[in-house]
Every structure is written in C-alpha cells, then in structure tokens.
Amino acid sequence: MKPDFLTASSIKKMIPSRTRDSHKGKNGHVLIVAGSRGMSGAAVLSALGALRIGAGLVTVAMPESERAVLTRIVPEALSLPLPESSKGAVAAGSLNIVNSYIERRRINAAAVGPGLSVAPAIGALIKKILRTWKLPLVLDADGLNNVAASDLKGYPALIITPHPVELSRLIKEDPRVVQADRSGVAENTARKYGLTCVLKGFQTVISDKTRTRINPTGTPAMATGGMGDVLTGMIAGLLAQGLKPWEAACSGVYLHGLAGELAAVADRGILARDVAAAVPQALRRIGKTL
C-alpha cells in the first residue's frame, strides 16, 4: 500500500510555537561540519537553512582558508576554523578540535557532510563521529559518500538524506531499482540500519523503523545545486529546537518544498538561497505565528 502524504496540519503539530520571551539560548545550537576548497558554498547554504528554520545559534566547522566566505555571506553564523590538507579538505586531526568545541559549548544537534570532499582522511573522521558522538545527527552528501552502510548501524539518532544515486551506492543496488520502489527501498534502509531515511527527489520519501510518508511539496524550479544543503541545515536546525528525528525530517522536507513553491515565479530560475530566504514565509503559511 502506498504511504500517506504529509499535510500542512500534521507538520504544524510537529513544530512547537514560541513564546514572546524566546531567545537564542532557548532555540538550540547546531554544529555543521562542512566545506572544502571550492565547496564552501555548501557550508554557507547549510548554515542559512539552519538559521532560517529558527536555530538559535549555528556554528560551522570548516577549513580555515574557506572561513572568510562564510563570515562574509552569513555573519550571523559562528565559525570554527579547522586545519586542512594540501588539497583544501578538512585534515585528519580536525576531530579533536571539533570535540573540544562540543565540550565547551552546548551543542544540541549536528550536520556532517556538505562539501567535505571524498578522501580517506574524511572517511576516517566521519566513521569516528559515528562511533563516538551521541548528538542528533544529519548525514548528507560527502557524509554518506565516505562511508559504507554498515558504518551507519547503531547511531542513536541518525537521519540520512541521500539522493537516489547516493543511496544506491550505500546499499549496493542499481539506481533504477531504487527509483522503481522508492518507498520500499527507503523503508528497508531505515529498518535495516536503524535510522531515519530521507530519500530525496520528486515526492521525497521519509521513513524510519515504523512509518513512511511522502512529501507533496516542491517545484521543478528547485532542480539546481545547493538545495540539498539548505535542507540539511533545516533538518539539523529543527533537531536542535527539540524535534525528534522523525518530526525534524518530515517538517524539514515539507517546509523546504513549500519554501521552494513560495520562492518560485516560473518552473526554473530560483536559487538555493532564495529557498532559504522563503522558509519564514513557509512557516507562516502553515500557521506558525505568534
């Protein structure tokens, strides 16, 4: 049987309303590990997504040489400079710096992967994160491209956000098979590895161990680079505000698509940052106002 579609009323119930005395300390701190030489935009867009969905604080851990891009475009975000390899990727010893930051600051949720690049050192870093962190975590893009599916097992609150090719590599299946049974494949992945799976694409599928939903929002105008980075930040921002992985995944996907609809004036031409900017309008549309 085909899973039910998400609805605006169901999403509204998932997102808590804010009191008038709300402040940044009450709304969560997101840590995003992202970026590499030539891919700093992924880190920027993830930060925008987390901030626009309402995270109180966002810190981006990224290669030191790329940090100026973030501070220029998103001055609202904090940055944690990391040592880098000769190729401009996060260096092997960076995790100690990130872990020290987590110990000093109250971090409520994390996102790892956008624009990190693919390299043995990155893979080792992500695998160690999966073995040692306890934070609610969104793993996307190169967060998935550097690991095997077996590495995902056992993490307490994990959301993965693959597109079909990324998921096909993880589960060693042909992309055509993934696309032929998107709901079934997402369900099986969530059940087998004990996580929440967001299979992106037309009518994105969200599944955890017990339930599956299909997202009705979105527009062909969103078919351009960076959209997934915004979504990653949005889901992490919702986790930081106290939503459970299922709620954060469903709400993030629905609002991301709705923001795309609100930003679009044609069937093409909008940018990922336009979608991030429209997220507050999407929240207003579903009734999240004071």
N, C-alpha and C positions, 0 to 999 in steps of 0.2 A: 504494500500500500504506500502511495506517495505521501511523504511527510507534509504536515501543515505549513502554511506560510506564516512568517512573523507578521504582527499587526502593530499599528501605532499604539493602540490601547495596551497591548502586552508590554511594549517597550516602556511606555510611560510608567507602568507599575514597577519596573525594574530599577528606575533611576530615582534615588531619594531627592526630595525637594530640599532647598536650602533655607535656613533661617536668615533673617536680616542681619544678625550679628556674626555671620560666617566670615572667616578669614583664611589666609593661605595655609596656616598651620593645621586647619581642620580638614583640608581637602586633598591631602596626600602628596607624597613626594615620589616622582618617577625617576628612575635611573635608566638611561638609554645608552647602550654600548654600540656604537655605530661609526661608520665613516672610514675612509681611506683616501689616499691621493686620487683626486679626480672623482671621488664619490662622496664628497662632503654634503652634497645636496640631499642625500638620503637621510643623513643625521638631522639636517635642518628641517625637513618635512616631517619627520617623526616627532621632533620637538614641537612643531606647530600643531600637529594633531593632538598631542597630549595636553598642551596648553588650551587649545580651543575647546576641548571637551570638558575642561574645568579642573584639571590637576592644579593644586596649589603651588607646587614647585616642580621644576623639571631640570635635571642635571644630565648633560650629555658627556659621556666619557669617549674621547676621540683622539686621534693622532694630534700631537701638539701643533704641527705645521698647518693643520686644517682648522684650528680652533677659531682663527680670526673670521672665517666665513660665517660661522655660527653667531659669534658675538655681533657681527655687523648686521645680519639679517634678522636674527631673533635675540635682541638684547634682553628680553625677558627670561631667557633660559640661562641657567648656570652651566659652566663648563669645567670638565676635569681633564687636563691635558695628560696624554699618555705617550710613553716612548714609542718610537716607531722603527720599523725595519728599513732597509735601504730602498725598498720599493714603496714606502709610504703607508704600509699597513701597520696595524697595532702590533707591537713587539711582544715576544713570548712572556716577558716578565711583567706585563701590564696588570695581570690579575691581582697581584699583591697590592698595587696602588688602588685598584677598584675596591678590593675587600677592605682595605683600611678606611676608605671613604665611607663605605657602608657601616662600618663600626662606629664612625664618628657622627654620622648623620642618620636621622630616622628615615630610612627608605621603605616605602610601602609596596612598591611593585617595580618590575624591571622589564625592559625590552632589549633583546640582543639580536643583532644581525644585519640591519640595513646598511648596505655599502661597505661591509667589513672586508670584502675580497675573500678569495679562496686560497688557502695556504696551509701547510702542515701546522705552523705555529698557531694560526687562528683556530684550526680544528682542535688542537690540544687545549686551548683556552676555553672553548665552548664546552668541550667534554668535561673539563674540570668544574665549570659552572654547574653543569647538570648533575654532577656528583656531590656538590658541596652546598650550593645555595638552597635556601628554603623560601625565598621570596616568590610571590605570584609572578609568573614569567611568561612573556610573549616571545616566541622564537620565530623569526621570519627571515626570508631571503638567505643571505650567507650564513645566518644562524643555522639554517637547515642544510645548506649546500656543503657544509664542512663536516657533517656527522652522518652516522648510519642510523636507521630506525631503531636498532637495539639500544642506542645511547639514550633514547628518549624515555625508556621504561623507568618507572619508579619515581619520577619527579612529582612532588606533592600537588602542585597547582600550575600545570603547564597548558598553554594554548599555542598551537602551531597554526600558521597562516600561509600554507603553500598555495601556489597556483598549480594547475594540473601537471605540468612538467616536473616541478619540484617534488610533488607528491609521488609521481611515477618513479622518479629516481630513488626516493626513500624506500618505497615498498617493492621496488624491482618489478614493476609492471609497465606495460606499454601505455603511453598517454591516451591512446584511443580507447583502451579498456577503462581507464579512469573516467574519461568523458562519457562513455556509454552507460555508466552506472554511478553517477556522481554521488548520489545519496548513499548507496550501498557501500561504496569504497570509503567514503568519509566515516560512516558508521563502523565499519570493520577496523579502520585505522584507530579510531577513538577507543574502541573496545579492546583491541589487541595491546595497545601501548598505554592505556590508562590516562588519556589526556582529552582535551577539547580540540577538535579539528575544525578549522575554518577553511574549506576548500573554495578558493576564490574563483571568480568568473561570472558569467551570466547566471543569475539566480544562485548566488553564493550559498553553499550548504554549511550549516553549523551542526556539529554532532558531538555529544560526549558519550559516556558509557551507557546512558539510559534513554536519550531522546535526540531527535533530529528535527531541524527546522530549515525552511528555505526562505531566503530573503527576496522580497518583491521589489525593493527599491533600487535605483540606479538608472543610468542612461548611457547610450553608446558614446556620448561626449566624454566619458571618463576613460576611454581607451587610450591612455597616454601615460608616459613614465611618471613615477613618483606617487601614484595613487595608493599603492600598497603600503608605502612608507607612512603616509598620513594615517591609514587605517591602523597600522601597528601602534603608532603613538596614541591614537584614540582608545584602543582597547586597553593599553597599559595605563592610560590616564583614568579610565573607569575602574580598573583593578585597584589603583591607588586610592580611589574615593570609596573603597569598601565593597564594591560589587564582587560577587563570586565569579569564577571563570566562565560559567555558562551565561550568566547575566551580562558580563562585560563583553563577551564575544557576540552575543545576539544584539545587544544595544549598539556596540561599536559598528557592526556591519550595517545594521538598519539605518543608523544616523549618517553614516558615511555615504550610503547610496542616496539618502534623502537630501543631504547637502549637495551632492552632485546634481540632482534634479533642480534644486533651487538656484544653483550657480549657472546652469546651462541656459543658453539662449538659442542654441542650434544643436545639431547632432554631432558637433565636434567643436574644438577650439578652446575649451576650458583647460586650465592648468591645475595641477595637484594643489597648489597653494590657494587657488580660488575655492576649491572644495573645503580646505581647512578653514578659510575665512567664512564660509557659509554654515559651519557647524552650529554656531549660536542660533541662526535662523531655523535650523532643523530642530534644535531643542525647543525653540518657541513653537514651532509647528505642531509638535506632539504634546504641547501644553505644559512644558516645564518652565513656568514663570512664577515669580513671587506673588 
